[in-house]
């Protein structure tokens, strides 16, 4: 974990107000990311944000689908978020940092840049992928979830061979394309965010 990284955070109370009085749990539909970006933004050292539950770090979380199947990878022991090492995952996610901002503010355009940056850091694939925003993930049941809020996006590709893990990226290992049934059968091996994200995809099929 790069603890000296400066990351975008939103206040939990502001988020609760936007979502109707309290921040829902699990995977749920809600306002587009642009609505959240209109809230007051805070850039905090990651080492502080990881232990301060009064803020949520906004994490764009991208899944990739092809012909009804999802791209699956496994996190090795060398991943930046050590608490997730060894887990299977569907999502490429990362913090929005101060370098992504436009003059100290993350605009919708800057948000889209951060999506593309994170994808290009971890994966090799088509230059343009049609992406749909699905909803949100909030899971306060564990220390990781208590300080993060996931914005779930699904990218659709036409050729499964067009997506692969970047060799010099994080310690990630491709596991192929899995059906929803295969994911369900191995759900105990997946990080919780991935399972919640798959549930959101059902609303868009």
Backbone as JSON, one array per atom type, in Angstrom:
{
  "sequence": "XXXXXXXXXXXXXXXXXXXXXXXXXXXXXXXXXXXXXXXXXXXXXXXXXXXXXXXXXXXXXXXXXXXXXXXXXXXXXXXXXXXXXXXXXXXXXXXXXXXXXXXXXXXXXXXXXXXXXXXXXXXXXXXXXXXXXXXXXXXXXXXXXXXXXXXXXXXXXXXXXXXXXXXXXXXXXXXXXXXXXXXXXXXXXXXXXXXXXXXXXXXXX",
  "N": [[0.83, -1.19, 0.0], [0.59, 2.18, -0.91], [1.2, 4.37, 1.27], [1.76, 7.06, 1.34], [0.32, 8.18, -0.62], [-2.05, 10.53, -1.91], [-5.43, 10.67, -1.62], [-8.77, 10.75, -3.02], [-11.53, 11.54, -1.01], [-14.8, 11.33, 0.43], [-17.13, 12.76, 2.7], [-18.71, 10.71, 5.08], [-21.16, 11.5, 6.26], [-22.13, 13.39, 4.41], [-22.54, 11.74, 2.21], [-24.5, 10.0, 3.22], [-26.64, 11.77, 3.48], [-27.1, 12.42, 0.77], [-27.93, 9.94, -0.18], [-30.38, 9.65, 0.94], [-30.65, 9.79, 3.73], [-29.35, 7.75, 5.1], [-26.47, 5.72, 4.51], [-26.79, 3.12, 2.3], [-26.34, -0.5, 2.66], [-24.38, -3.14, 1.18], [-24.83, -4.09, -2.28], [-26.22, -1.71, -4.47], [-28.49, 0.29, -6.43], [-28.25, 3.74, -7.44], [-27.58, 7.3, -7.35], [-25.77, 8.7, -10.16], [-22.14, 8.7, -10.51], [-21.39, 11.37, -10.99], [-23.09, 12.91, -9.42], [-22.14, 12.43, -6.86], [-19.63, 13.52, -7.08], [-20.21, 16.17, -6.98], [-20.44, 16.75, -4.34], [-18.71, 18.01, -1.4], [-15.27, 17.7, -1.75], [-12.48, 15.89, -0.5], [-9.0, 15.62, -0.15], [-6.94, 13.34, 1.15], [-4.14, 11.99, 3.01], [-3.43, 8.62, 2.27], [-2.8, 6.84, 4.32], [-4.06, 8.0, 6.49], [-6.74, 8.04, 5.65], [-7.34, 5.34, 5.54], [-7.93, 4.56, 8.09], [-9.88, 6.16, 9.12], [-13.11, 6.28, 9.64], [-14.99, 8.21, 9.2], [-14.83, 9.16, 6.72], [-15.21, 8.2, 3.27], [-13.36, 6.51, 0.89], [-13.49, 6.97, -2.53], [-13.93, 4.52, -4.91], [-13.62, 3.62, -8.14], [-14.8, 0.73, -9.7], [-14.25, -1.71, -11.89], [-15.78, -4.11, -13.89], [-15.53, -6.74, -16.35], [-17.25, -7.97, -19.08], [-18.24, -10.61, -21.32], [-20.12, -12.11, -23.68], [-21.96, -13.08, -21.77], [-20.31, -13.94, -19.72], [-17.79, -13.42, -17.16], [-14.7, -11.73, -16.62], [-12.19, -13.12, -14.66], [-9.8, -12.88, -12.06], [-6.97, -13.62, -9.92], [-5.77, -12.33, -6.89], [-2.44, -11.97, -6.01], [0.15, -12.38, -3.46], [1.55, -10.02, -3.59], [-0.01, -7.77, -4.02], [-1.19, -4.35, -3.87], [-3.17, -3.84, -1.95], [-3.01, -5.55, 0.7], [-4.8, -6.87, 2.34], [-6.55, -8.19, 0.75], [-5.23, -10.21, -0.52], [-4.77, -13.26, -2.28], [-7.42, -13.72, -2.86], [-10.04, -14.41, -5.23], [-11.19, -12.3, -7.88], [-13.36, -10.03, -9.64], [-13.2, -7.41, -10.29], [-11.43, -4.54, -11.41], [-10.01, -2.15, -9.58], [-9.31, 1.05, -8.1], [-7.84, 3.75, -6.22], [-8.84, 7.19, -6.56], [-6.61, 9.64, -7.11], [-4.77, 12.62, -6.12], [-3.43, 13.45, -8.37], [-5.15, 12.9, -10.42], [-6.97, 14.92, -10.5], [-8.59, 17.96, -11.65], [-7.14, 20.79, -11.26], [-7.32, 20.51, -8.46], [-9.85, 19.51, -8.07], [-12.0, 16.79, -8.63], [-13.46, 16.37, -11.51], [-16.25, 15.25, -13.61], [-15.0, 14.55, -16.05], [-12.36, 14.15, -15.21], [-12.8, 12.0, -13.53], [-13.49, 9.99, -15.38], [-11.04, 9.79, -16.66], [-9.53, 8.68, -14.61], [-10.69, 6.16, -14.42], [-9.87, 5.05, -16.87], [-7.09, 5.2, -16.56], [-6.6, 3.43, -14.4], [-7.47, 1.03, -15.51], [-5.64, 0.75, -17.62], [-3.27, 0.5, -16.21], [-3.4, -2.02, -15.07], [-4.29, -3.84, -16.98], [-4.27, -5.16, -20.35], [-5.93, -4.25, -23.23], [-8.7, -3.48, -25.49], [-8.64, -0.16, -26.91], [-10.96, 1.32, -26.65], [-13.72, 0.67, -24.68], [-17.04, -0.17, -24.3], [-18.8, 1.05, -21.62], [-20.87, 0.67, -18.77], [-22.44, 2.28, -16.07], [-23.33, 0.69, -13.11], [-24.06, 0.74, -10.36], [-23.69, 0.96, -6.78], [-21.36, -0.07, -4.2], [-21.31, -0.71, -0.82], [-19.95, -1.74, 2.11], [-19.89, -2.16, 5.31], [-19.03, -4.12, 7.01], [-16.48, -5.03, 7.42], [-12.99, -4.05, 7.99], [-11.82, -3.08, 5.58], [-14.01, -2.44, 3.92], [-15.27, -0.49, 5.46], [-14.07, 1.94, 4.99], [-14.22, 2.48, 2.32], [-15.98, 3.17, -0.75], [-17.56, 1.77, -3.43], [-17.87, 2.37, -6.89], [-19.55, 0.84, -9.33], [-18.77, -0.34, -12.51], [-19.49, -1.77, -15.66], [-17.74, -3.14, -18.25], [-18.12, -4.03, -21.6], [-16.85, -6.44, -23.78], [-16.12, -7.78, -27.03], [-14.47, -9.79, -27.84], [-13.07, -12.35, -26.1], [-10.34, -12.89, -25.96], [-9.15, -10.47, -26.1], [-8.64, -9.2, -23.73], [-6.32, -9.06, -21.15], [-4.13, -9.61, -18.32], [-1.8, -7.11, -17.44], [1.63, -7.63, -17.75], [3.64, -6.35, -16.21], [2.25, -5.23, -14.17], [0.36, -5.1, -11.06], [0.48, -7.87, -8.68], [-1.25, -9.92, -10.1], [-3.29, -12.56, -11.38], [-4.59, -14.04, -14.17], [-7.64, -15.84, -14.46], [-9.4, -16.61, -16.35], [-12.6, -16.64, -18.15], [-15.63, -16.6, -16.53], [-18.86, -18.02, -15.89], [-21.9, -16.77, -14.34], [-22.94, -18.8, -12.78], [-20.7, -20.42, -12.28], [-19.17, -18.67, -10.77], [-20.82, -18.39, -8.53], [-20.65, -20.99, -7.53], [-18.09, -21.04, -6.53], [-18.02, -19.09, -4.62], [-17.03, -18.64, -2.06], [-14.38, -18.19, -2.42], [-14.07, -15.71, -3.49], [-13.53, -12.14, -3.3], [-15.63, -10.02, -1.37], [-16.73, -7.72, -2.56], [-16.76, -8.36, -5.29], [-18.76, -10.32, -5.48], [-20.99, -8.85, -4.72], [-21.01, -7.02, -6.8], [-21.57, -8.64, -9.02], [-24.21, -9.29, -8.45], [-25.38, -6.82, -8.95], [-25.19, -6.7, -11.72], [-27.25, -8.26, -12.63], [-29.47, -6.67, -12.67], [-29.28, -5.36, -15.02], [-29.56, -7.02, -17.15]],
  "CA": [[0.0, 0.0, 0.0], [1.34, 3.43, -0.97], [0.57, 5.14, 2.33], [1.98, 8.48, 1.13], [-0.58, 8.59, -1.7], [-3.12, 11.44, -1.53], [-6.58, 10.06, -2.29], [-10.06, 11.43, -2.93], [-12.46, 11.04, -0.01], [-16.05, 12.05, 0.66], [-17.57, 12.57, 4.08], [-19.79, 9.74, 5.24], [-22.42, 12.2, 6.52], [-22.6, 13.97, 3.14], [-23.04, 10.63, 1.4], [-25.76, 9.53, 3.8], [-27.67, 12.75, 3.12], [-27.4, 12.26, -0.65], [-28.61, 8.67, -0.4], [-31.71, 9.65, 1.56], [-30.66, 9.77, 5.19], [-28.3, 6.85, 5.56], [-25.76, 5.06, 3.42], [-27.22, 1.71, 2.25], [-25.33, -1.54, 2.74], [-24.41, -4.11, 0.1], [-24.83, -3.52, -3.62], [-27.49, -1.01, -4.66], [-28.51, 1.34, -7.44], [-28.29, 5.06, -6.84], [-27.2, 8.39, -8.24], [-24.55, 8.55, -10.94], [-20.95, 9.24, -9.85], [-21.33, 12.82, -11.11], [-23.78, 13.5, -8.27], [-21.25, 12.36, -5.7], [-18.51, 14.44, -7.29], [-20.68, 17.51, -6.65], [-20.26, 16.93, -2.9], [-17.4, 18.55, -1.02], [-14.21, 16.7, -1.93], [-11.32, 15.97, 0.4], [-7.83, 14.83, -0.53], [-6.28, 12.98, 2.4], [-3.13, 10.93, 2.91], [-4.1, 7.32, 2.33], [-2.6, 6.22, 5.63], [-5.1, 8.55, 7.35], [-8.06, 7.64, 5.16], [-7.55, 3.91, 5.77], [-8.33, 4.3, 9.48], [-10.85, 7.18, 9.53], [-14.39, 5.84, 9.1], [-15.87, 9.34, 8.91], [-14.68, 9.4, 5.28], [-15.21, 7.08, 2.35], [-12.55, 6.65, -0.31], [-14.28, 6.61, -3.7], [-13.19, 3.55, -5.71], [-14.22, 3.07, -9.35], [-14.6, -0.73, -9.68], [-14.62, -2.07, -13.25], [-15.9, -5.5, -14.31], [-15.5, -6.92, -17.8], [-18.13, -9.05, -19.5], [-18.19, -11.04, -22.72], [-21.02, -13.23, -23.99], [-22.57, -13.59, -20.55], [-19.3, -14.41, -18.78], [-17.03, -12.35, -16.52], [-13.26, -11.94, -16.49], [-11.82, -13.41, -13.27], [-8.37, -12.97, -11.77], [-6.64, -13.87, -8.52], [-4.79, -11.42, -6.32], [-1.32, -12.62, -5.36], [0.6, -11.8, -2.21], [2.22, -8.75, -3.78], [-0.93, -6.7, -4.39], [-1.1, -3.16, -3.03], [-4.09, -4.01, -0.83], [-2.64, -6.85, 1.23], [-5.92, -7.52, 3.01], [-7.31, -8.95, -0.25], [-4.33, -11.16, -1.17], [-5.23, -14.63, -2.41], [-8.82, -13.79, -3.24], [-10.47, -14.23, -6.61], [-11.84, -11.01, -8.06], [-13.87, -9.64, -10.95], [-13.11, -5.97, -10.48], [-10.21, -3.73, -11.38], [-10.37, -0.94, -8.84], [-8.2, 1.82, -7.56], [-8.15, 5.06, -5.68], [-8.69, 8.41, -7.33], [-5.63, 10.4, -6.34], [-4.71, 14.06, -6.4], [-2.95, 13.65, -9.73], [-6.26, 12.75, -11.36], [-7.89, 16.05, -10.4], [-8.44, 19.15, -12.48], [-6.97, 21.94, -10.38], [-7.73, 20.22, -7.09], [-11.23, 19.01, -8.04], [-12.25, 15.68, -9.55], [-14.62, 16.61, -12.37], [-16.65, 14.03, -14.32], [-13.97, 14.2, -17.03], [-11.23, 13.6, -14.46], [-13.22, 10.68, -13.06], [-13.36, 9.06, -16.5], [-9.6, 9.57, -16.85], [-9.04, 7.76, -13.57], [-11.14, 4.83, -14.84], [-9.0, 4.59, -17.95], [-5.74, 5.03, -16.01], [-6.54, 2.2, -13.61], [-7.58, -0.09, -16.44], [-4.39, 0.61, -18.38], [-2.2, 0.08, -15.31], [-3.53, -3.42, -14.69], [-4.75, -4.73, -18.04], [-4.1, -4.85, -21.76], [-7.21, -4.5, -23.88], [-9.08, -2.51, -26.52], [-8.54, 1.25, -26.52], [-12.29, 1.79, -26.28], [-14.62, -0.37, -24.19], [-18.34, 0.37, -23.9], [-18.91, 0.86, -20.18], [-22.14, 1.08, -18.17], [-22.44, 2.4, -14.61], [-24.35, -0.2, -12.57], [-24.51, 1.1, -9.02], [-22.72, 1.22, -5.7], [-21.06, -1.08, -3.19], [-20.91, -0.23, 0.49], [-19.95, -2.89, 3.02], [-19.25, -1.73, 6.56], [-18.87, -5.28, 7.89], [-15.07, -5.33, 7.65], [-12.19, -2.82, 8.0], [-11.62, -2.56, 4.23], [-15.25, -1.84, 3.45], [-15.68, 0.65, 6.27], [-13.45, 3.19, 4.53], [-14.29, 2.55, 0.86], [-17.27, 3.14, -1.44], [-17.29, 1.34, -4.79], [-18.74, 2.72, -8.02], [-19.4, -0.34, -10.17], [-18.91, -0.15, -13.95], [-19.34, -3.0, -16.44], [-17.25, -2.96, -19.61], [-18.45, -5.15, -22.47], [-15.93, -6.67, -24.88], [-16.66, -8.76, -27.98], [-13.49, -10.87, -28.03], [-12.47, -12.65, -24.8], [-8.88, -12.9, -26.03], [-8.65, -9.1, -26.18], [-8.38, -8.72, -22.38], [-5.38, -9.86, -20.36], [-3.43, -8.89, -17.26], [-0.53, -6.52, -17.86], [2.7, -8.42, -17.12], [4.41, -5.61, -15.22], [1.34, -4.59, -13.24], [0.37, -5.69, -9.73], [0.58, -9.33, -8.61], [-2.57, -10.42, -10.47], [-3.17, -13.75, -12.21], [-5.84, -14.28, -14.88], [-8.28, -17.14, -14.25], [-10.31, -16.87, -17.46], [-13.95, -16.07, -18.18], [-16.51, -17.47, -15.75], [-20.29, -17.73, -15.87], [-22.43, -16.46, -13.02], [-23.1, -20.06, -12.02], [-19.37, -20.84, -11.82], [-18.8, -17.76, -9.69], [-21.63, -18.76, -7.36], [-20.15, -22.26, -7.0], [-16.82, -20.8, -5.87], [-18.17, -17.76, -4.02], [-16.22, -18.49, -0.84], [-13.02, -17.81, -2.82], [-14.08, -14.37, -4.06], [-13.71, -10.99, -2.43], [-17.06, -9.74, -1.23], [-17.15, -6.72, -3.53], [-17.04, -9.0, -6.57], [-20.06, -10.98, -5.4], [-22.0, -7.79, -4.72], [-21.04, -6.43, -8.13], [-22.29, -9.57, -9.9], [-25.63, -9.12, -8.18], [-25.83, -5.61, -9.64], [-25.3, -6.92, -13.17], [-28.54, -8.9, -12.92], [-30.46, -5.62, -12.9], [-29.06, -4.77, -16.33], [-29.6, -8.09, -18.15]],
  "C": [[0.87, 1.25, 0.0], [0.73, 4.42, 0.03], [0.8, 6.64, 2.19], [1.11, 9.03, 0.0], [-1.67, 9.51, -1.14], [-4.36, 11.05, -2.32], [-7.85, 10.87, -2.06], [-10.94, 10.74, -1.89], [-13.7, 11.93, 0.02], [-16.5, 11.77, 2.08], [-18.76, 11.62, 4.13], [-21.13, 10.44, 5.45], [-22.99, 12.83, 5.26], [-23.19, 12.89, 2.25], [-24.39, 10.13, 1.91], [-26.9, 10.47, 3.43], [-28.08, 12.59, 1.66], [-28.2, 11.0, -0.92], [-29.92, 8.55, 0.4], [-31.74, 9.52, 3.05], [-29.66, 8.82, 5.8], [-27.7, 6.16, 4.36], [-26.17, 3.59, 3.39], [-26.03, 0.76, 2.35], [-25.49, -2.51, 1.57], [-24.26, -3.45, -1.25], [-26.19, -2.91, -3.91], [-27.36, 0.01, -5.78], [-28.62, 2.68, -6.73], [-27.86, 6.11, -7.84], [-25.91, 8.09, -8.99], [-23.36, 9.14, -10.18], [-20.86, 10.77, -9.92], [-22.02, 13.52, -9.94], [-22.9, 13.49, -7.04], [-20.1, 13.34, -5.84], [-18.91, 15.88, -7.01], [-20.63, 17.79, -5.15], [-18.89, 17.55, -2.62], [-16.37, 17.43, -1.08], [-13.05, 16.97, -0.97], [-10.21, 15.1, -0.17], [-7.0, 14.61, 0.73], [-5.17, 11.99, 2.14], [-3.81, 9.56, 3.09], [-3.95, 6.66, 3.69], [-3.62, 6.74, 6.65], [-6.48, 8.04, 6.95], [-8.37, 6.18, 5.47], [-8.04, 3.6, 7.18], [-9.38, 5.28, 9.98], [-12.2, 6.87, 8.88], [-15.37, 6.99, 8.88], [-15.77, 9.75, 7.45], [-14.8, 8.08, 4.53], [-14.3, 7.41, 1.18], [-13.36, 6.13, -1.5], [-13.45, 5.74, -4.64], [-13.99, 3.16, -6.95], [-13.82, 1.6, -9.49], [-15.15, -1.27, -11.0], [-14.63, -3.59, -13.44], [-15.86, -5.55, -15.83], [-16.31, -8.16, -18.17], [-17.98, -9.36, -20.97], [-19.09, -12.25, -22.88], [-21.56, -13.9, -22.73], [-21.61, -14.13, -19.52], [-18.49, -13.22, -18.28], [-15.55, -12.72, -16.42], [-12.91, -12.06, -15.01], [-10.31, -13.44, -13.15], [-8.18, -13.23, -10.28], [-5.58, -12.88, -8.08], [-3.7, -12.22, -5.63], [-0.92, -11.91, -4.08], [1.23, -10.43, -2.35], [1.31, -7.6, -4.16], [-0.81, -5.55, -3.4], [-2.0, -3.24, -1.81], [-3.92, -5.42, -0.27], [-3.78, -7.6, 1.88], [-6.77, -8.36, 2.06], [-6.47, -10.01, -0.94], [-4.92, -12.57, -1.15], [-6.66, -14.79, -2.87], [-9.0, -13.74, -4.76], [-11.26, -12.93, -6.71], [-12.34, -10.85, -9.48], [-13.5, -8.21, -11.29], [-11.69, -5.43, -10.46], [-10.59, -2.42, -10.72], [-9.15, -0.23, -8.31], [-8.66, 3.17, -7.05], [-8.06, 6.15, -6.74], [-7.74, 9.29, -6.53], [-5.56, 11.85, -6.82], [-4.23, 14.34, -7.81], [-4.02, 13.5, -10.79], [-7.13, 14.0, -11.45], [-7.59, 17.13, -11.43], [-8.36, 20.35, -11.55], [-7.49, 21.72, -8.98], [-9.16, 19.73, -6.95], [-11.36, 17.88, -9.05], [-13.56, 15.95, -10.28], [-15.07, 15.29, -12.99], [-15.62, 13.59, -15.36], [-12.76, 13.58, -16.34], [-11.55, 12.2, -13.93], [-13.06, 9.64, -14.17], [-11.89, 8.78, -16.81], [-9.06, 8.58, -15.84], [-9.48, 6.33, -13.87], [-10.2, 4.24, -15.88], [-7.59, 4.33, -17.44], [-5.63, 3.71, -15.26], [-6.61, 0.97, -14.5], [-6.26, -0.33, -17.17], [-3.22, 0.18, -17.51], [-2.22, -1.42, -15.08], [-3.78, -4.37, -15.86], [-4.33, -4.23, -19.41], [-5.41, -5.2, -22.45], [-7.5, -3.46, -24.93], [-8.97, -1.08, -26.0], [-9.88, 1.78, -26.05], [-13.14, 0.59, -25.88], [-15.92, 0.31, -23.77], [-18.6, 0.02, -22.44], [-20.24, 1.41, -19.67], [-21.96, 1.18, -16.66], [-23.61, 1.59, -14.07], [-24.91, 0.25, -11.23], [-23.35, 1.16, -8.05], [-22.53, -0.01, -4.82], [-20.62, -0.38, -1.92], [-21.04, -1.39, 1.47], [-19.16, -2.52, 4.27], [-18.97, -2.89, 7.51], [-17.42, -5.65, 8.14], [-14.25, -4.05, 7.5], [-11.94, -2.23, 6.62], [-12.86, -1.81, 3.77], [-15.65, -0.59, 4.2], [-15.14, 1.98, 5.75], [-13.47, 3.34, 3.01], [-15.74, 2.52, 0.38], [-16.99, 2.84, -2.91], [-18.33, 1.81, -5.78], [-18.54, 1.66, -9.09], [-19.71, -0.01, -11.63], [-18.69, -1.49, -14.64], [-18.91, -2.64, -17.85], [-17.52, -4.2, -20.44], [-17.44, -5.24, -23.61], [-16.5, -7.78, -25.77], [-15.75, -9.96, -28.17], [-12.83, -11.18, -26.69], [-10.96, -12.65, -24.81], [-8.29, -11.49, -26.02], [-8.28, -8.52, -24.82], [-7.38, -9.65, -21.7], [-4.7, -8.97, -19.32], [-2.11, -8.35, -17.8], [0.6, -7.16, -17.07], [3.43, -7.66, -16.04], [3.53, -4.87, -14.22], [1.46, -5.2, -11.84], [0.41, -7.22, -9.83], [-0.81, -9.93, -8.83], [-2.42, -11.56, -11.47], [-4.53, -14.08, -12.83], [-6.34, -15.71, -14.65], [-9.32, -17.46, -15.33], [-11.66, -16.21, -17.3], [-14.92, -17.06, -17.55], [-17.97, -17.04, -15.91], [-20.71, -17.34, -14.45], [-22.58, -17.69, -12.16], [-21.75, -20.55, -11.48], [-18.88, -19.95, -10.68], [-19.54, -18.11, -8.41], [-21.08, -20.04, -6.72], [-18.85, -22.1, -6.23], [-16.85, -19.51, -5.05], [-17.33, -17.56, -2.77], [-14.79, -18.07, -1.16], [-12.92, -16.37, -3.3], [-14.11, -13.3, -2.97], [-15.18, -10.58, -2.47], [-17.55, -8.73, -2.25], [-17.51, -7.35, -4.87], [-18.41, -9.67, -6.57], [-21.19, -9.96, -5.41], [-22.13, -7.16, -6.1], [-21.78, -7.33, -9.12], [-23.79, -9.46, -9.69], [-26.18, -7.89, -8.88], [-26.01, -5.83, -11.14], [-26.64, -7.54, -13.55], [-29.6, -7.86, -13.25], [-30.37, -5.06, -14.31], [-29.03, -5.83, -17.43], [-31.03, -8.42, -18.53]]
}
